[in-house]
Amino acid sequence: MEIVSVIGLFAPLFSHRVWDSALVLVVGAILAPGKRTVSAILRVMGPSQAENYQTYHRVLNRAVWSSLNASRILLVHLVSVFAATGPLVMGIDDTIERRRGPKIAAKGIYRDPVRSSHSHFVKTSGLRWLSVQLLVPIPWAQRTWGLPFFTVLAPSKRYHQQQQRRHKRLTDWARQMLLQVRRWLPDRAIVVVADSSFAALELLWALSQLSTPVHLVTRLRLDAQLYRPAPPRLPGQSGRPPKVGKRLPGLQPLIDNPYTPWQTVVMPDWYGRGDYSLQVTSATAIWYTTGRPAVPIRWVLIKDPKGQFKPQALLATDLSATPTQILQWFRLRWQVEVTFEEVRAHLGIETQRQWSPKAIERTTPTLMALFSMVTALADQLQKQQPFDLPNAAWYQKSLPTFSDALALVRRQLWQLQTFQSSSAEADMVKVPGELFNTWSDLLCYSA
């Protein structure tokens, strides 16, 4: 069966006894509406009166299993289903899970990206997670989705000081995670898109020095120091070899320079605006700051002829990439933010109540991974059972979204007798078909 074939991939990570409890938690997390607490899962799965309910808590806070290996299994499966050939495009970004409580040791105070703006700064208490997502086109949705497969907790600097540990910045976490992804997929071409937080020379240099480099596409400061390549070393020349050559003019003066060779490109479906014309210019250079590594990059300067956004610059460590390709890659970064919103709306991120460190480190990555698992399950189910899109007189839906994928998987799970929903001698109540279908839709589409 399709559902068993996907969820069963993770069975080797657990012992037989732990897997039985873990399966209940995974299926219950998909079916449960509202909060994704263990108690809510047990209620929807049936064993809410079981005296050994603490066994299910122990799957998260005590049982021996590797979330790292689970990430590898999920990534390999997603690649085989959605991106069997061609370069892999991934997105990396951090998100804040709003959590309070004295027992949550790793929480910190961060900028709230949702409530803050350029002129208004809002702080929030919570946990910071760094997530790597596979950005792939979903055929039946006719758009690209971000599928999380690798999520880690990135605590604040204050937390590490309290633990007397060396603080790891977001770029340090990103470097370790992407190196791990490269070890999982040693032969595939990988392009990672990120925002300006990851435009760090140490990160770019570490990824570009791999035997099979991981290319990064991100924003570039308009005042970045760009140089020509270092001149060849002359025979008998003494001294340390130079890292860079002559410094190039900055990007900011190129914007107003009348001799800048701008090229007009038309980007299809540019952030929901349809076909959009942009002016771009591009070249290669060495990005270097004193005391940091020197990294060869291709920079792309973008200007909007309509003036709807300010000129900005992008960089790519793949020097052979064209400006249009770099723009197309970077545009996919927004799907990472869409996925963060979807997992909050439909999979209960920020509703869980675990407070032990190990349970916290496992619960949120599992809920993030559920987004990808549901998408993979729906991809298999829709081949045999097409989507039944909810339409109304005031709303006509033409393409399925994640809520439809989740409803499709839920309907299939409700039809399976994989958990105790009622006793064998329960009273039967006849329900009109129209009323039953209404209840089914409300249950399957409940967030």
Residue, then its C-alpha position, 0 to 999 in steps of 0.5 A: m500500500e502507498i502509505v505503508s511504502v513511504i512511512g515504512l521507510f523509517a522502520p529500520l531506525f527503531s526497535h520493534r517495540v518503539w516503532d509501534s509507538a512511533l507509527v501511532l505518533v506519525v499517523g496521529a500527527i497527520l490526522a489530528p486537527g489543532k494541537r499536535t501534542v501527544s495527548a491530542i494524537l492519542r485521542v484521535m488514534g484511539p488509545s486515550q485510555a491506555e494506562n501505558y500512555q507514557t510509552y508514547h512520550r518516551v519515543l520523543n524524550r528517551a528512545v534511541w533513534s537517529s533523526l539525522n538518519a531519518s533526514r537522509i532517508l527522507l531526502v533520498h526518497l524525495v529525490s527519487v520521486f521528484a528530482a531523479t535527474g538534473p541539478l538539485v535546487m535547495g533552500i535554506d533559512d531559519t524560522i522562529e518557533r514561538r515558545r515560552g516557559p521556564k523549562i525550555a532551556a534553549k529558547g532565546i529572544y529574537r527578531d520576529p520576522v512576521r511582526s517586524s518591518h524595516s521601521h518597526f522592530v518586534k522581539t519574540s521569545g522562542l526557538r530558532w530552527l534552521s531548515v534545508q528544503l528541497l525545491v522541486p516542481i510538483p506536477w499536479a500542483q503546477r508549481t514549485w514547493g519547498l520540501p523540508f528534510f533536514t531541520v536543526l535547532a540553532p540556539s542563541k548566543r546567550y544559551h551557549q554562554q550559559q552552557q559554557r559552550r562555543h557559540k555556533r552562528l547560523t552560517d556555521w550551522a549552515r556549513q555543517m548541514l550542507l556538508q552533510v547533504r553533500r555526503w548524502l548525495p556525493d554525485r548530484a549537482i546542488v544549488v542552494v538559495a538563501d537570503s542575505s544572512f548567509a552571504a558570508l565569505e567563510l560559508l561560500w569558501a567552504l562550500s566552493q572548496l569541496s571536490t564536488p562544490v555546493h553552489l550558493v545563490t544569495r544577495l550581495r551588498l552593493d558596497a561589497q569589495l570586488y577585485r580582479p583575479a590575482p595576477p600569475r606569480l612571476p618566476g623568482q618572485s618573493g613574498r606571499p602570493p597575493k589573493v586578489g588583483k586590482r580592485l574593481p569599481g563598486l556596484q553602486p556606481l554602476i547603477d547610475n553610470p550611463y555606460t553600464p551595459w544593461q540587458t533586458v530579460v523577461m522573467p515569467d511569473w515574477y512573484g505573481r506579477g506575470d511576465y516582468s521585464l528587468q534590466v540586468t548586468s553581470a560579470t565575474a569577480i573575486w569577493y574579498t575582505t581583509g582577513r577573510p577568504a577570497v571567493p570567486i563569484r558571478w554577480v548580477l545587478i538588477k534594476d527595475p525599469k518600472g521602479q517598483f523595487k530598488p536596485q539590488a545585487l545577487l551572487a552565485t558561486d557557479l561562475s558558469a551560470t547565466p544571469t537569467q538562471i541565477l534569477q530563476w534560482f533565487r526566485l525559488r527562495w520564497q517557497v521556503e517561507v511559504t512552507f514555514e507558513e503551511v506547517r504552522a497552519h496545517l501541521g501544528i508547529e508552535t502547538q506542541r508542548q514538549w519541554s525536555p531538550k531531546a523531545i524538543e530537538r525531535t518534535t519540530p523537525t518531525l513536524m517539518a518533515l511531515f510536510s514532505m511525507v504528506t506531499a510524497l504520499a499524496d503524489q502516489l495516491q493521486k495517481q489512483q485517486p484524483f483530488d476532489l477539490p472543494n469548490a463553492a459558488w464563491y470560490q472555484k479551485s482549479l489546482p490542489t494545494f497542500s491542504d488538499a494533499l493533506a485531506l487526500v492522505r487523511r481520507q486514505l488513513w481514515q479508511l485503514q484499520t490500522f488503529q483502534s477507533s471503536s470496539a467490535e460491538a459498538d452500536m451502529v448509527k445510520v447517517p445520511g450520505e450528504l451529512f457524512n460527506t460534510w463531516s468528512d470534509l470538515l475533518c479532513y480539511s481541519a487545520 
